[in-house]
Amino acid sequence: MISPALSDALRGWLDHQKALNGAADNTLTAYQTDLLGFLSFMTQHHGGQQGLGPISAISVSDMRAWMAHERGRGVAARSLARSLSAVKSFYRWLAEREGFEPTAVLSTRSPKFQKKLPRPLATDAARAMIDTVELQARDPWVAARDTAVITLLYGCGLRISEALGLRGRDAPLPDVLRITGKGGKERIVPVLPAARAAVDAYLRACPYPVEPDGPLFRAVRGGPLAPRAIQKVMEHARLQLGLPATATPHAMRHSFATHLLSAGGDLRTIQELLGHASLSTTQAYTAVDTARLMEVYDAAHPKSASNS
């Protein structure tokens, strides 16, 4: 149990994350879960209600006990690192307001884990996925819908939530889409003719009226299309094509980035198209070998340009 003052502080920090850092609702929910889990452990560990006073006096040994407890209950290193990051961010914010020293928390080392690199599909596999998805549904309009969604993921590099977030007023698709991504960050994405044609074909076949404020992509019964429906149809197509389990809707976005870079696209431009805040994220997204990255570097480096 935590005190009302600490509960208010947690709420204030979450509001701060949303207002100043543009954290998405799912991210805020994860932060809240991580912090409540941490505070719950400290309540049991110290045997009393956790308020601002006890929380500000947490020691290095307290942090070690929490980390050991989390590992002991099977929390993966990646998840524990995320939880620790949330705890540190909260403490940094709280210490500035309450005037205590947060070193014991901030000095806690994050567990090491191997980052999972994305696995894009090969160009022919990505095209085969789109072709095979079209054959999965019994109803022609559903087949057209699924094809349109996956073409948007691969052709425009959209997240599945972004594609399914399109409204009726977005159709017919313009030459460029204004997409609001994670954290409310807005970006401009060119729409390829193939993606526009796929969406047009879906709209012609869709039995439901397209309302400006309604979802562009409809479920079988007319409601908004859920991500799980697209994940499921890709699972079936993946099995038919003999592709690995990593061939998911998100892999189509990875493929968009990788194939664009392989075709000579600029890394910074791809970063903007994907809506990444950091170039390092884009580099991780693009499965390109070292030789290809060096080619991009050499072409962009001022010294190389002056010698050409």
N, C-alpha and C positions, 0 to 999 in steps of 0.2 A: 504494500500500500504506500502511496506517495502523498505528501502533504498538498493542500490546495495551492500553496505558493509555488511548489515545484511543478504541479500540474499546469498552472498558469504560465510558468516559464517555458515548459515544453510546448505549449500552444503558441506562445509568442515566438519561439524559435522556428516552428513550422510556418507560421505566417511570414516570418522574415525570409525563409527559404523560397516561399512562393512569390512574395512581392519583389524581392531584390534579385534573386537568382533564377527566377522563372521555373522553379521545379514543377514537374508535371504531377497530377493527382496520384498516379501510381507510385511515383517516387516518394511523395510525401507519406503515403500509406506505409511504404517500406521503411522509411525513416522512423515513423511513429512506432511501428512494430519492433524495430531494432532497439530503440530507446526504452520502450516499456519493458522489453525483455531484460535489458541491462539493469534497469532500476528495480525490477522484480527480484533479480538475483541479489542485488545489494541489500534489499530489504531482508531477505532470508539470511544472507551472509552476516549481517550485523545484528539481526534479531530485533529490529525496530523500524518504525516508520521512517521513510526517507524524505527529509526536507532539504532546504537549501543549505543548512548548516552541515549535516552529515555528508551530503553530496560534495560539498566543497573541500571536505577533509579526506577524500579517498586517497589511499596510498598506493605505492607501486605493488605491494603484496596483494592488495585488494584487486587490482587489475589483473595480476597473474592468476589469482583464484578464479576470476570470471572467465579468463581465456581458457584455463584448464577445464573449467566446468563445461564450457561450450564445446570444446574438443571432445570431452568425455561423453557428451550426449550425441556425438556423431555429426556435428556441424562441420561442413566442408570448409577448407581453408579460404576459398573464394568468398563464401557467405560470411565467414567470420571477419575477413578483411573489410567487407562492406559494412558490417555492423560496427566495427571499430572506427571506421571512417565517420560514420554518423555520430557516434559517441564523442569523438574528438571535435567534430564541427560544433556540436551542441555545447561542449565544455568551453571551447574557445569563445563562443558567443556569450555564454553565461558568465564566464570569468570577467569579461570586459564590463559587464553590467553590475556584478556583485563584488568585484574587487578582490577576488581570491587568486591564488597561484595554481594554475592547472597543469603544472609540469608533470606530475605523476601520471596523468592521463595522456597528455600529448607526447610523452616520451615512450609510450608503449609501442613496441615494434609490431608491425603488421605481419601476419603469417605469410610465408612465401607460397606462391602457387604459380603454376604454369598457365599463362594466358592462352585461352583457346583461340586460335586463328580461324577466321571464317574460311569455309570451303565452297568456293563458287563452282558452278557447273561449267564444263567445256562449252564452247559456242554451239556445237552441234547438239549437245545434250540439252541445252537451254531451249533451242528451237524444237527439238523433239518433245520436250516437256509440254510446250504450248500446244503442239499438234495433238499430243496424246490426251491432254486434258479435255480437248474438244470432243473426244470420243466417249467420255465417261458417263455423261448424263443421258437419260432417256428423252427428256424434253429438249427440243432444239433451242428454246430460249435460255434454258439453264446452261446448256453447253456454250452458247454465245456469251452468257454472263461470265462464266468461269474463265473463258478464253480472254475476255476483255480485262478482267482483274489481273490475271497473271501477265498479260502483255504490258499492262501499266507498271507492274513491279519490275519487269525486266527492261522495258523500253524507256521508262522514265526514272527508274531507281527509287520508286516510292516504297515506304514502309507499308505493310498491309493495312495498318490502322489509318494511314493517310489515304490510301486508295478507297477503302470502305467509308471514309469520312467525306467523300465527295458528295455534293448535293445535286438535286435536280437542276438547279440554276447554273451548274457548271457545264451542262450539256447544251448544244454540242461543244465538245472540248475545243478551246481556243488554241492558238499556236503556242502559247505558254500558259502554264498553271501557276497560280500563287498559292503555295502550300505552307500551312502552318504546322511545323513539326514539333519535336520535343522541346519542352520548356517555352512554348509559345513563339519559338524562333521562326521567322518567315523567310521563305526563299522562292526564287523563280525557277521553274523547271520547264524546259522546252518539251513540247509534245510531238512525238514522231508521227508521221502519217499512218504508220501501221497501228499505233495505239489509238489514234483518232478513229480509224476505220473499224477497229475491233469494238470500240464503244458504240459507234453508230449502228453496227450490226446487232449488237445487244439491244439497243433502244428500239430498233425496228421490230424485234422479236418479242420484247418484254410485254406480257399481258396486262401489266399494271400501269396506270397513268403516272407520268413523271411530274411530280409537284416541286416547285422551286425550293421549298424548305424541307422537302422530304429526302430520304436517302436515294442516291443515284442507283445503287445496286440493291436489288430486292431479294429477299429470301423466297422460297417456294410459295409461302402463304402470304407474301406481300409485305412482310415486315422488313426491317433493316437486315442486311446480310451479315452474318457473324463470321469472324476470322476462322473459326473451327471448320466451317463448310469448305473453305478454300484449302485449309490444311489437309482435310480429309481427301479431297479430290486429287491433290498432289501426291498423297500417300499411295493412292491406287495407281496413279500414272507412274510413280516411281518404281513400284513393284513390277509393273509391266515392262518398263524400260531397263530393269536391272540396275537402277541407280542406288547409291548408298542412302542411309537414313538422313544424311545431311542435306539432301535435296528437298529443302523446305521453301515456303514462300519467301522467307528472309534471304535464302540463298540466291534467289533471283535478283535481289537488290545487290548482293555481293557480286554477282555475275555481271550486272550492269557496269559496276565500277571497274572491275578487273578487265573486262573486254574493251571498255572505253580507253583505259590507260594503255592496254596492249596495242590498240589501234593508233596510238600517238597522242592521246588526250593529255592535257596538262593536269598535274596533280592538284594544283590550286583550284582550277576550274571544277574538277570532280568533287573536291571538298565542298565547294559552294552548291553544286547540284545535289549532293547528298545531305547537306545541312549539318555537317560536322563542325563543332566549335574548334577542334584541334586538328592540325594536319597529320599528327601522329595517328589519330583514329582512322583517317582516310588511308594512310599507308598500311595499317593493319587490315583494312577492308579489302585492299587490292592485292590479290595473291600473285605477285609478280616476282620473278627471280631477281637476284642481285644484279645480274648483267643488264636486265631491262631497266632497273632503277638507275644504274650508272649511265645508261644512254639518255634517260630523261634529265639526269643531273648535268651531264656534259652539254646537252642541247640548251639548257637554261642558264648555265653558269656564265657570268659576264666575261670571264677570261676566255672561255671556249668560244663565245660568240665573237670576240674581238679577233680571234685567230682564224676565224672561218672566212 
